[in-house]
Amino acid sequence: MLLFDGECGLCHRIVRLLLRWDGAGRVRYAPLQGPAAQAYLRAVGLPTEDFDSLVFVPDWSRRDGAGFLRRTDGVIAALRAVGGLARGLAGVLAVFPPAWRDAGYRVVARWRYRIFGEWRPRPLARAEWAGRFLA
């Protein structure tokens, strides 16, 4: 499960790219602002108002807080879960030290609304993708 900022234009574009790459449907998605993500964040003691960091939960059936990954560690884990071309991209990102990756992540997070704007809802390219989202 990939928890992402549901109001961010960049975040939605990345989720849609992952949907295209994930033909097997391995990863599900939920906006950080939605009830499922908010309940998870509260349960594991993460901030419920900080939408600058995505959270990847490899095993959504275990919501005890064990194993979640944030920022670039979460990005890499999500890319590996998607597989294919995304797995190769994960390998490239993993070469860089986490402190460097996360510094870059924070810069992008700070500027993403100015560059990509807020997300304006639009239909998904494939109707079956809707089932991969939790509110």
N, CA, C and O of each residue as an XYZ file, in Angstrom:
540
protein
N       0.856     -1.171      0.000
C       0.000      0.000      0.000
C       0.899      1.229      0.000
O       1.795      1.362      0.833
N       0.645      2.112     -0.938
C       1.385      3.360     -1.025
C       0.454      4.491     -0.599
O      -0.556      4.758     -1.249
N       0.809      5.151      0.504
C       0.049      6.284      1.006
C       0.710      7.539      0.482
O       1.902      7.751      0.708
N      -0.048      8.383     -0.222
C       0.514      9.540     -0.912
C      -0.354     10.765     -0.679
O      -1.507     10.647     -0.265
N       0.195     11.932     -0.944
C      -0.540     13.185     -0.794
C      -1.605     13.258     -1.890
O      -1.291     13.428     -3.068
N      -2.846     13.130     -1.488
C      -3.949     13.101     -2.438
C      -4.292     14.427     -3.076
O      -5.142     14.477     -3.965
N      -3.652     15.507     -2.645
C      -3.918     16.822     -3.224
C      -2.776     17.310     -4.105
O      -2.848     18.404     -4.664
N      -1.731     16.512     -4.233
C      -0.506     16.907     -4.946
C      -0.541     16.443     -6.404
O      -0.753     15.263     -6.685
N      -0.334     17.377     -7.316
C      -0.303     17.042     -8.734
C       0.829     16.092     -9.092
O       0.620     15.151     -9.859
N       2.013     16.315     -8.557
C       3.152     15.423     -8.821
C       2.867     14.023     -8.285
O       3.124     13.031     -8.967
N       2.344     13.942     -7.084
C       2.074     12.641     -6.461
C       1.097     11.821     -7.298
O       1.312     10.628     -7.514
N       0.028     12.455     -7.768
C      -0.944     11.749     -8.598
C      -0.329     11.313     -9.922
O      -0.634     10.228    -10.417
N       0.519     12.135    -10.493
C       1.165     11.745    -11.756
C       2.047     10.518    -11.542
O       2.071      9.614    -12.377
N       2.765     10.488    -10.434
C       3.620      9.338    -10.135
C       2.777      8.090     -9.892
O       3.127      7.008    -10.364
N       1.680      8.226     -9.168
C       0.799      7.082     -8.924
C       0.267      6.547    -10.247
O       0.227      5.332    -10.445
N      -0.136      7.413    -11.143
C      -0.640      6.960    -12.443
C       0.438      6.269    -13.271
O       0.153      5.319    -13.999
N       1.671      6.744    -13.158
C       2.780      6.069    -13.835
C       2.979      4.676    -13.243
O       3.160      3.708    -13.982
N       2.946      4.572    -11.928
C       3.094      3.264    -11.283
C       1.957      2.322    -11.666
O       2.182      1.126    -11.850
N       0.748      2.845    -11.788
C      -0.380      2.021    -12.231
C      -0.110      1.431    -13.617
O      -0.410      0.264    -13.870
N       0.451      2.235    -14.504
C       0.759      1.752    -15.858
C       1.829      0.667    -15.822
O       1.733     -0.334    -16.533
N       2.845      0.869    -14.994
C       3.960     -0.085    -14.905
C       3.570     -1.365    -14.171
O       4.167     -2.416    -14.407
N       2.592     -1.292    -13.300
C       2.223     -2.429    -12.443
C       1.071     -3.212    -13.058
O      -0.050     -3.185    -12.549
N       1.349     -3.897    -14.133
C       0.320     -4.666    -14.828
C      -0.277     -5.769    -13.974
O      -1.431     -6.147    -14.179
N       0.482     -6.294    -13.020
C      -0.005     -7.373    -12.160
C      -0.831     -6.852    -10.987
O      -1.435     -7.638    -10.258
N      -0.861     -5.545    -10.804
C      -1.659     -4.968     -9.726
C      -1.134     -5.275     -8.334
O      -1.919     -5.521     -7.418
N       0.168     -5.263     -8.164
C       0.781     -5.604     -6.873
C       0.623     -4.526     -5.813
O       0.564     -4.834     -4.623
N       0.555     -3.265     -6.229
C       0.526     -2.157     -5.275
C      -0.853     -1.503     -5.280
O      -1.464     -1.300     -6.329
N      -1.321     -1.180     -4.080
C      -2.574     -0.435     -3.915
C      -2.214      0.950     -3.398
O      -1.087      1.183     -2.962
N      -3.167      1.861     -3.445
C      -2.895      3.266     -3.144
C      -3.990      3.855     -2.255
O      -5.152      3.454     -2.317
N      -3.584      4.814     -1.430
C      -4.546      5.546     -0.610
C      -3.998      6.941     -0.351
O      -2.820      7.091     -0.025
N      -4.839      7.967     -0.493
C      -4.381      9.320     -0.173
C      -4.166      9.459      1.333
O      -4.945      8.940      2.133
N      -3.112     10.157      1.702
C      -2.808     10.380      3.119
C      -3.957     11.075      3.838
O      -4.126     10.900      5.045
N      -4.737     11.852      3.122
C      -5.840     12.583      3.723
C      -7.083     11.714      3.940
O      -8.006     12.132      4.639
N      -7.121     10.524      3.360
C      -8.296      9.659      3.440
C      -8.386      8.898      4.754
O      -7.407      8.814      5.496
N      -9.556      8.344      5.042
C      -9.774      7.662      6.317
C      -8.864      6.448      6.545
O      -8.396      6.241      7.665
N      -8.606      5.644      5.510
C      -7.757      4.460      5.689
C      -6.338      4.863      6.080
O      -5.765      4.309      7.019
N      -5.774      5.828      5.357
C      -4.412      6.278      5.659
C      -4.361      6.994      7.004
O      -3.422      6.791      7.773
N      -5.345      7.818      7.296
C      -5.364      8.536      8.569
C      -5.418      7.551      9.738
O      -4.725      7.738     10.738
N      -6.229      6.516      9.619
C      -6.306      5.504     10.681
C      -4.957      4.801     10.843
O      -4.510      4.554     11.963
N      -4.322      4.487      9.729
C      -3.007      3.834      9.795
C      -1.976      4.752     10.447
O      -1.231      4.320     11.327
N      -1.929      6.007     10.027
C      -0.960      6.952     10.578
C      -1.141      7.087     12.095
O      -0.163      7.095     12.841
N      -2.387      7.192     12.540
C      -2.648      7.280     13.987
C      -2.197      6.013     14.695
O      -1.591      6.075     15.765
N      -2.492      4.861     14.097
C      -2.168      3.572     14.733
C      -0.669      3.372     14.919
O      -0.241      2.749     15.891
N       0.128      3.898     13.994
C       1.579      3.686     14.085
C       2.319      4.901     14.637
O       3.547      4.901     14.715
N       1.573      5.932     15.020
C       2.195      7.093     15.640
C       2.874      8.060     14.690
O       3.770      8.801     15.095
N       2.457      8.063     13.425
C       2.992      9.018     12.459
C       2.102     10.252     12.434
O       0.919     10.168     12.763
N       2.661     11.407     12.044
C       1.845     12.630     11.982
C       0.691     12.486     10.987
O       0.859     11.928      9.903
N      -0.461     12.988     11.364
C      -1.646     12.902     10.499
C      -1.863     14.164      9.682
O      -2.797     14.227      8.883
N      -1.021     15.166      9.866
C      -1.146     16.425      9.133
C       0.039     16.696      8.215
O       0.044     17.706      7.512
N       1.045     15.822      8.202
C       2.255     16.011      7.405
C       2.125     15.201      6.123
O       2.280     13.980      6.128
N       1.840     15.892      5.028
C       1.632     15.193      3.765
C       2.840     15.311      2.836
O       2.738     15.037      1.640
N       3.987     15.722      3.393
C       5.211     15.855      2.603
C       5.973     14.546      2.459
O       6.989     14.503      1.765
N       5.514     13.494      3.087
C       6.244     12.237      3.026
C       5.299     11.095      2.696
O       4.324     10.864      3.411
N       5.581     10.392      1.634
C       4.787      9.212      1.328
C       5.169      8.099      2.292
O       6.255      8.104      2.871
N       4.263      7.151      2.453
C       4.497      6.001      3.324
C       4.168      4.758      2.514
O       3.083      4.647      1.942
N       5.118      3.819      2.468
C       4.868      2.546      1.798
C       4.731      1.465      2.862
O       5.611      1.287      3.703
N       3.616      0.750      2.810
C       3.339     -0.328      3.759
C       3.355     -1.631      2.959
O       2.390     -1.932      2.257
N       4.442     -2.410      3.055
C       4.551     -3.618      2.228
C       3.449     -4.643      2.479
O       3.002     -5.310      1.546
N       3.005     -4.775      3.737
C       1.982     -5.765      4.067
C       0.824     -5.053      4.765
O       0.832     -4.886      5.984
N      -0.169     -4.638      3.982
C      -1.286     -3.864      4.516
C      -2.103     -4.683      5.511
O      -2.781     -4.107      6.361
N      -2.055     -6.006      5.428
C      -2.810     -6.831      6.369
C      -2.221     -6.743      7.774
O      -2.911     -7.014      8.757
N      -0.943     -6.364      7.872
C      -0.292     -6.139      9.169
C      -0.218     -4.640      9.399
O       0.710     -3.983      8.927
N      -1.162     -4.108     10.101
C      -1.189     -2.664     10.328
C      -0.671     -2.309     11.706
O      -1.139     -1.356     12.329
N       0.303     -3.081     12.183
C       0.847     -2.850     13.516
C       2.038     -1.893     13.499
O       2.644     -1.637     14.540
N       2.376     -1.367     12.322
C       3.482     -0.414     12.233
C       4.807     -1.050     11.890
O       5.786     -0.340     11.663
N       4.866     -2.363     11.844
C       6.115     -3.028     11.510
C       6.339     -2.970     10.006
O       5.491     -3.396      9.221
N       7.468     -2.448      9.624
C       7.861     -2.519      8.226
C       7.471     -1.384      7.318
O       7.753     -1.466      6.123
N       6.836     -0.317      7.801
C       6.516      0.768      6.883
C       7.794      1.530      6.541
O       8.740      1.573      7.329
N       7.801      2.124      5.359
C       8.954      2.880      4.872
C       8.485      4.251      4.414
O       7.410      4.392      3.832
N       9.305      5.255      4.684
C       8.949      6.627      4.320
C       9.968      7.203      3.346
O      11.064      6.670      3.171
N       9.576      8.298      2.724
C      10.402      9.059      1.787
C      11.009      8.134      0.736
O      10.304      7.308      0.157
N      12.315      8.267      0.486
C      12.917      7.529     -0.627
C      13.008      6.036     -0.362
O      13.000      5.250     -1.309
N      13.092      5.624      0.884
C      13.047      4.181      1.152
C      11.700      3.629      0.713
O      11.624      2.526      0.172
N      10.635      4.394      0.945
C       9.304      3.991      0.500
C       9.181      3.986     -1.008
O       8.557      3.095     -1.584
N       9.777      4.985     -1.651
C       9.767      5.045     -3.121
C      10.446      3.813     -3.692
O       9.909      3.160     -4.588
N      11.627      3.493     -3.173
C      12.385      2.341     -3.672
C      11.615      1.049     -3.449
O      11.554      0.205     -4.344
N      11.023      0.880     -2.267
C      10.250     -0.335     -1.984
C       9.036     -0.448     -2.905
O       8.720     -1.538     -3.382
N       8.357      0.667     -3.155
C       7.197      0.648     -4.051
C       7.620      0.292     -5.473
O       6.952     -0.500     -6.137
N       8.720      0.868     -5.942
C       9.212      0.557     -7.282
C       9.581     -0.918     -7.395
O       9.284     -1.556     -8.404
N      10.219     -1.457     -6.374
C      10.574     -2.886     -6.392
C       9.323     -3.752     -6.407
O       9.287     -4.775     -7.090
N       8.296     -3.352     -5.660
C       7.047     -4.114     -5.622
C       6.354     -4.112     -6.986
O       5.764     -5.115     -7.385
N       6.426     -2.992     -7.695
C       5.815     -2.889     -9.026
C       6.526     -3.813    -10.012
O       5.885     -4.437    -10.857
N       7.859     -3.899     -9.901
C       8.629     -4.785    -10.768
C       8.918     -4.182    -12.132
O       8.615     -3.017    -12.388
N       9.504     -4.986    -13.000
C       9.823     -4.569    -14.356
C      10.776     -3.385    -14.403
O      11.767     -3.337    -13.675
N      10.460     -2.431    -15.271
C      11.268     -1.225    -15.435
C      11.411     -0.472    -14.116
O      12.465      0.099    -13.834
N      10.357     -0.472    -13.313
C      10.381      0.224    -12.028
C      11.437     -0.372    -11.104
O      12.081      0.359    -10.351
N      11.623     -1.693    -11.153
C      12.638     -2.353    -10.318
C      14.036     -1.858    -10.697
O      14.882     -1.663     -9.825
N      14.276     -1.656    -11.972
C      15.561     -1.119    -12.418
C      15.780      0.300    -11.913
O      16.882      0.646    -11.488
N      14.746      1.112    -11.958
C      14.839      2.472    -11.431
C      15.124      2.446     -9.931
O      15.899      3.261     -9.430
N      14.504      1.520     -9.221
C      14.757      1.371     -7.778
C      16.226      1.064     -7.530
O      16.824      1.599     -6.596
N      16.814      0.200     -8.365
C      18.226     -0.135     -8.221
C      19.127      1.074     -8.401
O      20.120      1.231     -7.691
N      18.778      1.922     -9.349
C      19.566      3.144     -9.580
C      19.466      4.061     -8.367
O      20.481      4.575     -7.897
N      18.263      4.271     -7.858
C      18.069      5.148     -6.693
C      18.775      4.600     -5.452
O      19.319      5.362     -4.653
N      18.762      3.291     -5.298
C      19.347      2.666     -4.111
C      20.859      2.835     -4.037
O      21.449      2.658     -2.970
N      21.493      3.175     -5.156
C      22.943      3.378     -5.167
C      23.332      4.589     -4.318
O      24.402      4.609     -3.709
N      22.472      5.580     -4.283
C      22.776      6.806     -3.548
C      22.516      6.619     -2.058
O      21.581      5.916     -1.676
N      23.333      7.242     -1.215
C      23.114      7.133      0.234
C      21.747      7.707      0.622
O      21.305      8.701      0.045
N      21.084      7.087      1.592
C      19.757      7.561      1.999
C      19.713      9.039      2.383
O      18.730      9.717      2.083
N      20.736      9.543      3.026
C      20.740     10.960      3.419
C      20.683     11.863      2.185
O      19.993     12.882      2.202
N      21.391     11.508      1.125
C      21.362     12.290     -0.113
C      19.998     12.198     -0.774
O      19.418     13.204     -1.182
N      19.488     10.952     -0.873
C      18.173     10.755     -1.496
C      17.107     11.549     -0.762
O      16.296     12.234     -1.386
N      17.106     11.458      0.573
C      16.066     12.129      1.348
C      16.205     13.646      1.296
O      15.207     14.363      1.362
N      17.433     14.136      1.180
C      17.624     15.590      1.024
C      16.979     16.051     -0.289
O      16.280     17.065     -0.320
N      17.215     15.310     -1.357
C      16.585     15.624     -2.642
C      15.069     15.507     -2.567
O      14.348     16.325     -3.139
N      14.591     14.497     -1.866
C      13.152     14.286     -1.688
C      12.528     15.497     -0.998
O      11.478     15.981     -1.420
N      13.173     15.986      0.063
C      12.637     17.134      0.801
C      12.596     18.393     -0.068
O      11.667     19.193      0.045
N      13.588     18.569     -0.927
C      13.594     19.730     -1.831
C      12.411     19.635     -2.794
O      11.684     20.609     -2.991
N      12.224     18.470     -3.385
C      11.101     18.281     -4.304
C       9.780     18.473     -3.559
O       8.868     19.119     -4.075
N       9.670     17.915     -2.344
C       8.438     18.049     -1.556
C       8.118     19.514     -1.270
O       6.951     19.907     -1.250
N       9.138     20.303     -1.054
C       8.935     21.723     -0.740
C       8.420     22.493     -1.960
O       7.632     23.426     -1.807
N       8.850     22.119     -3.159
C       8.531     22.874     -4.376
C       7.433     22.240     -5.244
O       7.015     22.840     -6.235
N       6.974     21.069     -4.896
C       6.067     20.326     -5.785
C       4.772     21.054     -6.094
O       4.292     20.984     -7.225
N       4.189     21.753     -5.126
C       2.942     22.470     -5.402
C       3.183     23.667     -6.306
O       2.336     23.998     -7.136
N       4.313     24.309     -6.157
C       4.614     25.463     -7.008
C       4.858     25.030     -8.451
O       4.500     25.742     -9.389
N       5.463     23.874     -8.619
C       5.799     23.399     -9.967
C       4.631     22.642    -10.602
O       4.271     22.915    -11.748
N       4.038     21.696     -9.872
C       3.022     20.812    -10.441
C       1.596     21.187    -10.048
O       0.639     20.698    -10.647
N       1.449     22.052     -9.043
C       0.127     22.488     -8.619
C      -0.643     21.435     -7.846
O      -0.154     20.341     -7.567
N      -1.870     21.813     -7.513
C      -2.772     20.878     -6.836
C      -3.392     19.963     -7.875
O      -3.515     20.320     -9.046
N      -3.780     18.779     -7.428
C      -4.391     17.807     -8.320
C      -5.832     18.183     -8.612
O      -6.618     18.458     -7.705
N      -6.160     18.190     -9.881
C      -7.534     18.367    -10.309
C      -8.035     16.998    -10.751
O      -7.502     16.421    -11.699
N      -9.042     16.479    -10.083
C      -9.511     15.121    -10.399
C      -9.857     14.958    -11.866
O     -10.459     15.836    -12.485
N      -9.471     13.835    -12.401
C      -9.796     13.446    -13.767
C      -9.935     11.926    -13.811
O      -9.401     11.235    -12.943
N     -10.624     11.412    -14.783
C     -10.841      9.958    -14.846
C      -9.523      9.195    -15.006
O      -8.568      9.679    -15.613
N      -9.507      8.002    -14.447
C      -8.356      7.119    -14.631
C      -8.355      6.585    -16.053
O      -9.412      6.462    -16.671
N      -7.185      6.269    -16.573
C      -7.075      5.760    -17.936
C      -7.778      4.410    -18.092
O      -8.294      4.090    -19.163
N      -7.793      3.632    -17.024
C      -8.454      2.323    -17.057
C      -9.384      2.212    -15.867
O      -8.973      2.453    -14.731
N     -10.602      1.859    -16.110
C     -11.616      1.784    -15.042
C     -11.219      0.784    -13.965
O     -11.526      1.003    -12.793
N     -10.548     -0.302    -14.321
C     -10.174     -1.324    -13.338
C      -9.174     -0.820    -12.303
O      -9.030     -1.421    -11.238
N      -8.488      0.266    -12.601
C      -7.536      0.827    -11.634
C      -8.241      1.377    -10.409
O      -7.643      1.432     -9.334
N      -9.480      1.782    -10.537
C     -10.202      2.367     -9.405
C     -10.250      1.415     -8.214
O     -10.245      1.863     -7.068
N     -10.294      0.132     -8.463
C     -10.332     -0.869     -7.401
C      -9.038     -0.976     -6.616
O      -8.993     -1.646     -5.584
N      -7.995     -0.329     -7.086
C      -6.695     -0.384     -6.402
C      -6.501      0.775     -5.441
O      -5.424      0.927     -4.864
N      -7.528      1.594     -5.261
C      -7.464      2.743     -4.356
C      -8.357      2.515     -3.140
O      -9.467      1.996     -3.256
N      -7.861      2.907     -1.990
C      -8.667      2.973     -0.772
C      -8.918      4.437     -0.488
O      -8.062      5.275     -0.770
N     -10.047      4.754      0.053
C     -10.357      6.159      0.379
C      -9.568      6.613      1.584
O      -9.694      7.762      2.008
